[in-house]
Amino acid sequence: MARPAPRVDYLAAFRCPLGGPAAGKPHVLCRGAELFVSTGRELVYVYDQEGRLLTAAYRLPGQVWHLELSRPRRTLYVLCARKGIYGLALGQASRSVSQGDGEDRDSEDSANGEPPCTVIPVDPEACILPNTTLCAFTVVDNMLVTLVQGPARWKVQLFECPRPGNDARPGGQVGEVELSTSSPLAGTLGEPAAPRSLPVLCCVSPPGSSALHGHVRGSGGFTLEQALFGLLFGVDASLLESPVIVCGLPDGQLCCVVLKTLVTSRLSPGDPKALVKILHHLEEPVVFIGALKTESSAEDTHPDCLVALGHHGRILAIRASWAEVGNLVPDLRECRLPGPVLCAACGAGGRVYYSTPSELCVVDLAAGGAPWRPEQPDGGPGGLPSPLCPTSLGICSVVTLSVLSEMPEGGARLLALSAGGRLMICSLALTSDAPCPGRATVANSGQKIKELLCDIGTVSERVSSLKKAVDQRNKTLTCLNEAMNVSCILLASREGPRPISCTTSTAWSRLQLRDVLTATLRLQNDSGFRLDRGWALCVQVLTSSQAPDPDVAGSATTYTIPVDQLGPGDRREVTLPLGPGEDGALDLPVTVSCALHYSLREVVGEALAPSESFKDSCLDEGPPAVLPEQDGICLPLSEHTVDLLQCLRFPGLAAPHTQAASLLGPACDPVDTFLGALLGPHGEPAEPASLWAKFLPPSVATIKVSAELLRAALGPSHSVAPRREHRAGGREDPTTVLHPGSGPRWHRGPPHHPRGKQG
């Protein structure tokens, strides 16, 4: 299809209701040089194309939903929301307006730059059919057909139109039939609420019928070819040559009623369901029903295709097609167009013009004039061109549309009203065209498929990297949550048993031909949380200084042991050496401090580090900008002091298989070790000038050892006489105190000290 090049001619600008015109409510009708425009407000404008000015404006008592113009009666029928139908006799203002009210000016539109025009308030007596639930109507010859939404069903009602010169009210109801189930209207104070989408009502006539002689452009009526008319509406409608009312409902139903059978339904009552025929169901609100010519034929110039368009873009085309057995059958084809659809109109050459909020498009249903025949390669007995290729016309937000005329070159002149209230004429002329995307060559299609596959692969890699990064961050958040819980329970249990504890015990062991004092640390997890990645056990071993100056600090050694997957109820043991050092000296006491450390940089930094396969500015926030200044969290667990008494050794008490191993090297006397800390290097007391002699009194030590321990240590060759020492209160002390000379030195101290206790 050739691409139209639009030329837009702006005629006038009108004030629109707040929020813009609603879809389906604005209307534009054309009668010669006069245009009747409704923007969805309570005003109906009369515009003169030749003079390019507004001549009048009718003010209705409510929002205008629909317009119909009857040429024989020179009457404009207006449907007002929740009011009814008003009849405005054109050229006879005395029948429809109040006397003396025709001199008002439309001050609102004048303020917008429009020339002032006469505003004619419509008298309430001009309402020819009051009905608060009336949603749509159409005029067929001398009949007024209305569509009313009842409490549970839609109703088609038929009235006689008033004749010119007689009373304006209709002569009475002629017939009525129910269509389908509908949801009840939810109103307040007994008044029905406005429907979200208005139904569509149009009249379809067979060839030769005079029912549409008085219709003008923009009204809902058209004529179909005889073959399609008979297939759609049945033999009765063809024999009676009766117009048919086609209804498009908001729920998507497309149904029809033969008008003459509705007229005679009261004379011969029968099944009312037999009067209604459901043609199709679009499953979305119907916004347009029309007809067009898809095949050029000199025999029949009437449209050969019925078109229905849904709000979300579903289009239905019904044609008469030859079946394989040689008879005519209705061929229904559906296709999807970009939506939502606001309005549409049918033009010559099988073209449908439709508008969306973003653009005005044209689509060719005739597929370049190719006939719908069984031999079509699309499959089946003919059908819509596959695929449909809408062409944008570069105009947006058109809310109502009608075709004014067709141009000899194949273009068209469209009368349109925009969402901003601007009335315009769009002249579409055919120009040299680029091919439709649906008819692209196989090579181009293959190239596009390759490009799409490449793009899909790129997007897939990006999604995979993003998923990996998100999973990593979720895992990090889980670890941080666990760390927060562990910190809370440790800080809350400073008194009493702790859920996570670390105990320290000491023992002598033989390593590399040396006696080594070791500390065994047992980390016990009695909490309900897991110590996972990022946790470490930090142990600080602080030795006391042997220098006489107390201000001199001792040496400290720190060990860091990673704790990995220590679940609830698990225990981890770590053994560390305490001494002696390379010089053979054991510096006592030794303080062993244990703490749990959680590394924020190890956990959070890994999650924030950019990956090699994916780098995104939103994810690559460097860890220094996110993490705090400190590297982690430190939670103290315990502090244990290893003194001299915990380091005493008694080789005689060891098991036989361990005794030999412990006596391989020279065993130092624990008493000598203890007393050596108070004496000089040659067994003499420290110099009086030292700080100890100057500020502290002389040291005295008493060692009490049980008789059983001594007997096991000295062997059977030494006899130990137990002595009971009397204490205050008359109780005896079973502890044995050895005199000097009977064994090793059990008591040692300066001889001049009188307070030493000796057995």
C-alpha positions in Angstrom: 0.0 0.0 0.0 1.3 3.4 -0.8 2.1 5.6 2.1 -0.1 8.7 2.4 1.6 12.1 3.0 -0.9 14.1 5.2 -1.5 17.8 4.9 -3.4 19.1 7.9 -5.7 22.1 7.8 -6.7 23.4 11.2 -10.2 24.9 11.2 -11.0 25.8 14.8 -10.2 25.0 18.4 -12.8 24.1 21.0 -12.8 23.8 24.8 -12.7 20.2 26.0 -13.9 18.8 29.3 -11.5 18.2 32.1 -9.3 15.2 31.3 -9.9 15.5 27.5 -12.7 14.0 25.4 -13.7 10.5 26.3 -13.3 7.8 23.7 -16.5 7.3 21.7 -18.3 10.4 23.1 -17.0 13.2 20.8 -18.7 13.4 17.4 -18.4 15.3 14.1 -21.2 15.4 11.5 -21.1 17.0 8.1 -24.1 18.4 6.2 -22.8 20.3 3.1 -20.7 23.2 4.3 -22.0 22.9 7.9 -20.2 20.9 10.5 -21.8 19.8 13.8 -19.1 19.2 16.5 -19.4 17.8 20.0 -16.3 17.6 22.2 -18.0 15.7 25.0 -19.2 18.7 26.9 -22.7 20.0 27.0 -22.2 22.2 23.9 -22.9 21.3 20.3 -21.1 23.7 17.8 -22.2 24.6 14.3 -19.2 25.5 12.1 -19.3 26.9 8.6 -16.5 25.6 6.4 -16.9 28.2 3.7 -16.7 31.1 6.1 -14.3 29.3 8.5 -16.2 30.5 11.6 -18.6 29.3 14.3 -22.1 30.3 13.6 -23.9 28.9 16.7 -23.6 26.7 19.7 -26.4 24.7 21.4 -26.1 24.3 25.2 -27.7 21.0 26.3 -28.7 20.2 29.9 -26.1 17.4 30.2 -23.0 15.8 28.6 -23.5 15.0 25.0 -23.0 11.3 24.1 -24.2 11.0 20.5 -25.4 13.0 17.5 -27.6 12.0 14.6 -28.8 14.2 11.7 -31.9 13.6 9.7 -31.9 15.5 6.4 -35.6 14.9 5.5 -36.7 16.4 8.8 -33.9 18.9 9.1 -33.5 17.8 12.7 -30.5 17.2 14.8 -31.0 14.5 17.4 -28.7 14.7 20.5 -28.3 12.1 23.3 -27.5 13.6 26.7 -26.1 11.5 29.5 -28.8 10.4 31.9 -31.3 12.7 30.3 -32.6 11.3 27.0 -32.8 12.4 23.4 -33.3 16.0 22.4 -34.6 17.1 18.9 -33.2 20.3 17.5 -35.1 21.6 14.5 -32.5 23.3 12.4 -33.6 26.7 11.1 -36.6 26.7 13.5 -35.1 27.9 16.7 -38.5 28.7 18.2 -39.3 25.0 18.5 -36.2 24.1 20.5 -34.9 27.1 22.4 -36.3 29.5 24.9 -37.4 32.9 23.7 -34.9 35.7 24.3 -32.1 33.3 25.1 -30.4 33.4 21.7 -28.2 36.4 22.3 -25.8 34.7 24.8 -22.1 34.5 23.9 -19.8 31.6 24.5 -17.5 33.5 26.8 -15.4 30.4 27.6 -14.4 29.9 24.0 -13.9 33.6 23.4 -11.3 33.6 26.1 -9.4 30.9 24.2 -9.1 33.1 21.1 -12.3 31.9 19.3 -14.6 34.5 17.7 -17.8 34.9 19.8 -20.8 32.9 18.6 -24.4 32.6 19.6 -25.1 30.2 22.4 -28.6 28.8 22.3 -29.8 27.1 25.5 -31.9 24.1 24.7 -35.3 24.1 26.5 -36.1 20.9 28.6 -39.3 20.6 26.5 -37.1 19.8 23.5 -36.5 16.3 25.0 -38.4 14.0 22.7 -37.5 10.8 24.6 -36.6 11.1 28.3 -34.7 8.0 29.6 -31.9 7.9 32.1 -30.6 4.5 31.0 -30.4 5.2 27.3 -26.9 4.7 25.9 -27.1 4.8 22.1 -29.6 5.4 19.3 -29.9 5.7 15.5 -32.5 7.1 13.1 -33.8 4.7 10.4 -36.3 6.3 8.0 -39.2 7.2 10.2 -38.1 5.1 13.1 -36.1 5.9 16.2 -34.0 2.9 17.4 -32.6 3.1 20.9 -30.4 0.9 23.0 -31.1 0.8 26.8 -29.3 -0.9 29.6 -31.8 -2.4 32.0 -31.1 -3.9 35.4 -29.9 -7.2 33.9 -30.1 -7.1 30.0 -29.6 -4.7 27.1 -32.8 -3.7 25.3 -33.4 -2.6 21.8 -36.5 -0.3 21.6 -38.2 1.0 18.5 -40.2 4.3 18.4 -41.9 6.3 15.8 -40.1 9.5 14.9 -42.1 12.8 15.1 -43.0 14.3 11.7 -42.2 17.9 10.9 -44.9 20.2 11.9 -46.4 17.8 14.5 -45.7 17.3 18.2 -42.0 16.8 18.8 -42.6 13.7 21.0 -42.5 10.3 19.4 -45.8 8.6 18.6 -45.2 5.7 20.9 -43.1 2.5 21.3 -43.4 0.1 18.4 -41.3 -2.9 19.6 -38.8 -4.1 22.1 -36.4 -7.0 22.4 -33.7 -8.0 25.0 -30.2 -8.8 23.8 -27.9 -10.3 26.4 -27.0 -10.3 30.0 -25.2 -7.3 31.4 -24.0 -6.2 34.8 -26.3 -3.9 36.7 -25.5 -0.3 36.8 -24.1 0.9 40.2 -25.5 4.3 40.9 -26.3 6.6 43.8 -29.8 7.6 45.0 -31.4 5.5 42.4 -29.6 7.1 39.4 -27.7 4.8 37.1 -23.9 5.3 36.7 -22.4 6.1 33.3 -21.0 3.1 31.5 -17.3 2.9 31.1 -17.6 2.2 27.4 -20.6 3.2 25.3 -22.1 0.7 22.9 -22.2 1.1 19.2 -25.4 1.0 17.2 -25.7 1.2 13.4 -28.1 0.4 10.6 -27.2 -2.0 7.8 -29.4 -2.0 4.7 -29.6 -4.3 1.7 -29.1 -2.9 -1.8 -32.1 -0.9 -3.0 -33.4 0.0 0.4 -34.4 3.6 1.1 -33.8 3.4 4.8 -30.5 5.4 4.6 -31.4 8.0 2.1 -31.6 10.7 4.7 -28.3 9.8 6.4 -25.2 12.1 6.3 -21.5 11.4 6.6 -20.6 10.4 10.1 -23.9 8.7 11.0 -24.0 5.0 11.8 -25.4 3.5 8.7 -24.3 1.8 5.5 -25.3 -0.7 2.7 -23.9 -4.2 2.1 -23.8 -6.2 -1.0 -26.7 -8.7 -1.4 -24.6 -11.9 -1.0 -23.0 -10.8 2.3 -26.2 -9.3 3.6 -28.1 -12.6 3.1 -25.3 -14.7 4.6 -25.1 -12.5 7.8 -28.7 -11.7 8.5 -30.7 -14.6 7.0 -33.2 -15.2 4.3 -36.0 -13.3 6.1 -34.1 -10.1 6.1 -33.3 -10.5 2.4 -36.9 -11.3 1.4 -38.3 -8.5 3.5 -35.6 -6.1 2.3 -35.5 -5.0 5.9 -32.8 -2.9 7.5 -30.9 -4.6 10.3 -29.7 -3.1 13.5 -26.2 -4.2 14.4 -25.2 -3.7 18.0 -21.6 -3.7 19.4 -21.7 -4.1 23.2 -19.1 -3.2 25.8 -18.6 -6.9 26.6 -17.5 -7.6 23.0 -20.7 -9.1 21.6 -21.7 -8.3 18.1 -25.4 -9.1 17.5 -28.1 -8.0 15.1 -31.9 -7.5 15.0 -34.0 -7.4 11.8 -36.0 -4.2 12.0 -39.2 -5.4 10.4 -39.5 -8.5 12.6 -39.1 -6.2 15.6 -42.0 -4.1 14.3 -44.3 -7.1 13.9 -43.3 -8.7 17.2 -46.2 -7.2 19.1 -48.7 -8.3 16.5 -47.5 -11.9 16.6 -45.8 -12.6 19.9 -43.2 -15.4 19.8 -39.9 -16.3 21.2 -37.9 -13.0 21.6 -34.6 -14.9 21.4 -35.5 -15.8 17.8 -35.3 -12.1 16.8 -31.7 -11.7 18.0 -28.7 -13.2 16.3 -25.2 -13.1 17.7 -22.7 -12.6 14.9 -19.4 -12.8 16.8 -17.7 -12.0 20.1 -14.6 -9.8 20.1 -14.0 -10.3 23.9 -13.2 -6.6 24.2 -15.4 -3.4 24.0 -16.6 -2.7 20.4 -15.7 0.9 19.4 -16.5 0.8 15.6 -18.7 -1.0 13.1 -18.3 -0.2 9.4 -18.2 -1.5 5.9 -15.8 -1.2 2.9 -15.1 -2.5 -0.6 -12.2 -4.9 -0.9 -12.7 -6.0 -4.6 -13.1 -3.7 -7.5 -16.2 -4.9 -9.5 -18.3 -3.0 -12.0 -21.4 -5.2 -11.3 -21.8 -4.2 -7.6 -20.4 -1.0 -6.1 -21.7 -1.7 -2.6 -19.3 -2.7 0.3 -18.5 -6.4 0.4 -16.8 -6.5 3.8 -18.2 -5.9 7.3 -15.6 -4.5 9.8 -15.7 -4.4 13.6 -12.9 -3.0 15.7 -12.3 -3.5 19.4 -10.9 -1.1 21.9 -7.7 -3.1 22.4 -7.0 -3.5 18.7 -8.7 -6.7 17.6 -10.2 -6.2 14.1 -12.9 -8.5 12.6 -13.6 -8.7 8.8 -16.5 -10.7 7.5 -16.8 -11.4 3.8 -18.8 -13.7 1.5 -16.4 -16.4 0.2 -16.8 -19.5 -2.0 -16.3 -22.8 -0.2 -14.7 -25.9 -1.7 -18.2 -27.4 -2.4 -19.1 -24.4 -4.5 -21.5 -22.4 -2.2 -21.1 -19.1 -0.5 -20.2 -19.0 3.1 -19.4 -16.2 5.5 -15.6 -15.9 6.0 -14.7 -14.4 9.4 -11.1 -13.3 9.9 -9.5 -11.7 13.0 -6.3 -9.8 13.4 -4.6 -7.7 16.0 -3.6 -4.1 15.5 -1.7 -1.8 17.9 -4.1 -0.3 20.4 -5.9 1.0 22.3 -8.2 2.2 19.5 -10.1 5.5 20.1 -12.0 5.8 16.9 -12.0 4.6 13.3 -13.5 5.2 9.8 -13.7 3.2 6.5 -12.5 4.6 3.3 -12.2 3.6 -0.4 -9.8 1.0 -1.6 -10.3 -1.3 1.4 -8.6 1.1 3.8 -9.5 1.5 7.4 -8.3 4.6 9.3 -8.0 4.2 13.0 -6.6 6.3 15.8 -4.6 5.4 19.0 -3.4 7.9 21.7 0.0 8.1 20.0 -0.8 8.1 16.2 -3.3 8.0 13.4 -2.8 4.9 11.2 -4.2 3.4 8.0 -4.4 -0.3 7.2 -5.3 -1.9 3.9 -7.6 -4.8 4.1 -7.7 -5.4 0.4 -4.0 -6.4 0.3 -3.2 -4.3 -2.8 -6.4 -5.2 -4.6 -5.7 -9.0 -4.5 -9.1 -10.9 -4.4 -10.1 -13.2 -1.6 -10.2 -16.6 -3.4 -9.6 -20.2 -2.4 -6.4 -20.2 -4.3 -4.8 -17.6 -2.1 -1.6 -18.9 -0.4 -2.7 -17.7 3.0 -4.7 -20.9 3.4 -8.4 -21.4 3.6 -11.0 -19.9 1.4 -9.5 -16.4 1.2 -9.1 -14.0 4.1 -7.3 -10.9 5.4 -3.8 -10.1 4.1 -1.3 -11.7 6.4 0.1 -9.8 8.2 -1.7 -6.4 8.3 0.7 -3.5 8.0 -0.6 -0.3 9.7 1.0 2.8 8.4 1.4 5.9 10.6 0.2 9.2 9.3 2.1 11.4 11.8 -1.0 12.7 13.6 -1.7 11.8 17.2 -4.5 11.9 19.7 -7.5 11.9 17.3 -10.7 11.1 19.2 -13.3 11.2 16.4 -12.9 10.6 12.7 -14.9 10.6 9.5 -14.2 10.5 5.8 -15.3 13.7 4.0 -14.4 12.7 0.4 -12.2 10.4 -1.7 -9.5 11.9 -3.9 -9.1 10.9 -7.5 -5.5 9.8 -7.0 -6.6 7.3 -4.3 -6.2 9.6 -1.2 -8.8 10.9 1.1 -9.9 13.9 3.1 -10.5 13.1 6.8 -12.4 15.3 9.2 -10.9 14.8 12.7 -11.1 16.2 16.2 -8.0 16.0 18.4 -7.9 15.4 22.1 -7.0 19.0 22.6 -10.2 20.1 20.9 -8.8 21.1 17.5 -10.9 20.5 14.5 -8.9 19.7 11.4 -9.1 18.3 7.8 -6.3 15.9 6.9 -5.7 15.5 3.2 -3.9 12.2 2.4 -2.2 11.9 -1.0 -0.5 8.8 -2.2 3.3 9.0 -2.6 6.1 6.7 -3.5 6.0 4.0 -0.9 8.4 1.8 1.0 7.5 -1.8 1.1 5.3 -3.2 3.9 7.2 -5.0 6.6 5.1 -8.1 6.0 6.3 -8.3 2.4 10.0 -8.1 3.1 12.3 -10.4 1.3 13.5 -13.7 2.8 17.1 -12.4 3.0 16.0 -9.4 5.0 13.9 -11.6 7.3 16.8 -13.9 7.9 19.1 -11.0 8.7 16.5 -9.6 11.1 16.2 -13.0 12.7 20.0 -13.2 13.2 20.0 -9.7 14.8 17.2 -10.6 17.1 18.9 -13.8 18.1 22.1 -11.9 18.8 20.2 -9.4 20.9 18.5 -12.2 22.8 21.9 -13.8 23.5 23.2 -10.4 24.8 20.2 -9.9 27.0 20.4 -13.4 28.3 24.1 -12.9 29.3 23.2 -9.7 31.0 20.3 -11.2 32.8 22.5 -14.2 33.9 25.1 -11.8 35.3 22.5 -9.7 37.0 21.0 -12.8 38.6 24.5 -13.9 39.8 25.1 -10.5 41.3 21.7 -10.4 42.9 22.2 -13.9 44.4 25.6 -12.9 45.7 24.1 -9.9 47.4 21.2 -11.9 48.8 23.7 -14.3 50.3 25.7 -11.4 51.8 22.6 -10.0 53.3 21.9 -13.4 54.9 25.4 -13.5 56.3 25.0 -10.0 57.7 21.7 -11.0 59.3 23.4 -14.0 61.0 26.2 -11.8 62.2 23.8 -9.3 63.6 21.9 -12.1 65.5 25.2 -13.5 66.9 26.3 -10.1 68.0 23.0 -9.4 69.8 23.0 -12.7 71.7 26.6 -12.3 72.8 26.2 -8.7 73.9 23.0 -9.6 75.8 24.5 -12.5 77.8 27.4 -10.8 79.6 26.3 -12.4 82.9 25.7 -16.2 83.1 26.4 -18.9 80.6 27.1 -17.6 77.1 25.6 -19.2 74.0 29.0 -19.1 72.3 31.9 -19.8 74.7 35.6 -20.4 74.5 37.4 -22.3 77.3 41.2 -22.6 77.8 43.1 -25.5 79.4 46.9 -25.9 79.6 49.1 -29.0 79.4 52.7 -30.0 78.9 53.7 -31.8 75.7 56.9 -33.0 74.0 57.6 -31.4 70.7 60.8 -31.6 68.8 62.8 -33.0 71.8 61.5 -30.1 74.0 59.0 -29.7 76.7 56.4 -27.2 75.5 53.5 -25.7 77.5 50.4 -25.6 75.3 47.0 -24.1 75.6 44.0 -25.8 74.2 41.1 -23.5 73.2 37.6 -25.1 72.8 35.1 -22.9 70.9 31.6 -24.2 71.6 28.5 -23.0 69.7 25.4 -23.6 71.7 23.3 -20.9 69.9 20.8 -21.5 67.1 23.0 -19.6 64.5 25.8 -20.8 62.3 29.2 -19.2 62.2 30.0 -19.2 58.5 32.2 -17.2 56.1 33.8 -14.1 57.6 34.0 -15.3 61.2 37.5 -15.9 62.8 38.7 -16.7 66.3 41.3 -14.2 67.4 43.6 -15.3 70.3 46.0 -12.9 72.0 48.8 -14.3 74.2 50.2 -11.7 76.5 53.2 -12.5 78.6 54.2 -10.6 81.8 57.4 -8.7 81.9 60.3 -9.9 84.0 62.0 -6.5 84.2 61.9 -4.8 87.5 60.3 -1.7 86.0 56.5 -2.3 86.1 56.0 0.2 83.3 57.7 -2.1 80.8 55.0 -4.0 78.9 55.3 -7.7 78.1 55.2 -9.2 74.6 52.0 -10.1 72.9 51.3 -12.6 70.1 48.0 -12.7 68.2 46.7 -15.7 66.4 43.8 -15.6 63.9 42.0 -18.9 63.2 39.2 -18.9 60.5 35.9 -20.4 61.7 34.1 -22.0 58.8 30.7 -23.7 59.1 30.5 -24.0 62.8 26.8 -24.9 63.2 24.6 -25.1 66.3 26.0 -27.7 68.7 29.4 -27.9 67.0 32.8 -27.5 68.7 36.2 -26.5 67.4 39.5 -27.1 69.2 42.7 -25.1 68.6 46.1 -25.8 70.3 48.7 -23.0 70.7 52.2 -23.0 72.3 52.8 -20.8 75.3 56.5 -21.4 76.0 59.3 -21.7 77.0 61.0 -19.5 74.4 64.3 -20.0 72.6 66.3 -19.1 75.8 64.5 -21.8 77.8 62.7 -19.3 80.0 59.0 -19.5 80.7 57.5 -16.0 81.3 54.6 -16.4 83.7 51.9 -15.4 84.2 50.4 -15.6 80.6 47.1 -14.0 79.7 45.1 -15.7 76.9 42.3 -13.5 75.5 39.8 -15.0 73.0 37.4 -13.0 70.8 35.2 -13.6 67.7 36.0 -11.3 64.8 33.6 -10.8 61.8 35.3 -9.3 58.7 33.0 -6.9 56.9 35.4 -6.4 54.0 35.6 -10.1 53.3 31.8 -10.5 53.2 30.5 -7.2 51.8 33.5 -6.4 49.7 33.2 -9.6 47.7 29.5 -8.8 47.0 30.3 -5.3 45.8 33.3 -6.2 43.7 32.6 -5.9 40.0 32.5 -9.2 38.1 34.5 -9.8 34.9 31.5 -10.8 32.8 29.3 -7.9 33.8 30.0 -4.4 34.8 27.2 -2.0 35.5 27.4 1.5 36.9 24.5 0.8 39.2 26.3 -2.1 40.8 30.0 -1.1 40.6 30.1 1.0 43.8 33.6 0.5 45.2 33.8 -1.1 48.7 35.7 1.9 50.2 32.7 4.2 49.5 30.2 1.8 51.1 32.0 0.0 53.9 32.7 1.7 57.2 36.2 2.7 58.3 36.6 -0.3 60.6 37.3 -3.7 59.0 34.9 -5.7 61.1 33.2 -6.5 64.4 35.1 -7.8 67.5 33.1 -9.7 70.2 35.1 -10.7 73.3 34.5 -14.2 74.5 36.9 -15.0 77.4 40.1 -14.1 79.2 42.2 -16.8 81.0 45.4 -16.3 83.0 48.0 -19.1 83.1 50.0 -18.8 86.4 52.8 -20.8 87.9 50.6 -23.3 89.7 49.0 -24.4 86.5 52.4 -25.2 85.1 53.5 -27.6 87.8 54.6 -31.0 86.6 54.8 -34.3 88.6 56.4 -36.9 86.3 55.9 -39.7 88.9 52.2 -39.4 88.5 52.3 -39.9 84.8 51.2 -43.2 83.1 54.0 -45.7 82.4 53.8 -45.2 78.7 54.1 -41.4 79.1 56.5 -41.3 82.0 59.5 -42.3 79.9 58.8 -39.8 77.3 58.5 -37.0 79.9 61.8 -37.9 81.6 63.9 -37.9 78.6 65.1 -34.3 79.2 66.1 -32.7 82.5 63.1 -31.9 84.4 63.3 -28.5 86.2 62.1 -28.2 89.8 58.8 -26.3 90.0 59.8 -25.0 93.5 63.1 -23.8 92.2 61.4 -22.1 89.3 59.0 -20.4 91.7 61.8 -19.3 94.2 64.2 -18.4 91.4 61.9 -15.6 90.4 62.6 -14.0 93.9 66.3 -14.7 94.1 69.3 -13.5 92.2 71.2 -15.4 89.6 73.6 -16.9 92.3 71.0 -17.9 94.9 71.3 -14.6 96.7 68.5 -12.2 97.4 68.1 -9.3 95.1 70.1 -6.1 95.8 68.6 -3.8 98.3 68.8 -1.0 95.8 66.2 -2.7 93.6 62.7 -1.5 93.5 61.5 -4.7 95.2 63.8 -4.3 98.2 63.1 -0.6 98.4 59.3 -0.7 98.3 58.2 -4.2 99.1 58.6 -6.3 102.3 60.7 -9.5 102.2 58.9 -12.4 100.4 58.0 -15.6 102.3 56.6 -18.7 100.6 55.1 -21.8 102.2 54.4 -24.9 100.1 52.1 -27.6 101.5 52.1 -31.0 99.8 50.0 -34.0 100.7 51.7 -37.2 102.0 50.2 -39.3 99.2 51.7 -37.0 96.6 55.1 -37.1 98.1 55.1 -40.8 98.6 54.3 -41.3 94.9 56.9 -38.8 93.9 59.8 -40.0 96.1 59.3 -43.7 95.9 59.6 -46.5 98.5 63.2 -45.6 99.5 62.1 -42.4 101.3 59.9 -42.5 104.3 57.6 -39.6 105.1 56.3 -39.2 108.6 53.0 -37.5 108.6 52.4 -34.7 111.0 49.2 -33.2 112.0 49.2 -29.5 112.5 46.7 -28.1 115.0 44.5 -25.2 113.8 42.2 -22.9 115.5 39.0 -24.6 116.6 40.6 -27.9 117.5 40.6 -29.4 114.0 43.7 -31.2 112.7 45.3 -30.5 109.4 46.3 -33.8 107.6 48.7 -31.9 105.4 52.3 -33.0 105.7 54.9 -30.4 106.1 58.5 -31.4 105.3 61.5 -30.1 107.2 64.6 -28.9 105.3 67.1 -31.7 104.8 64.7 -34.5 104.5 64.3 -34.1 100.8 64.3 -31.3 98.3 64.0 -27.7 99.4 60.3 -27.3 100.4 60.8 -24.0 102.3 63.0 -21.2 101.3 63.1 -17.7 102.4 65.4 -15.1 104.1 66.6 -16.4 107.5 65.9 -13.2 109.2 62.1 -13.2 108.5 60.3 -14.2 111.7 56.9 -14.8 110.1 57.8 -17.9 108.1 55.8 -21.0 109.0 57.8 -24.2 109.4 56.6 -27.6 110.4 
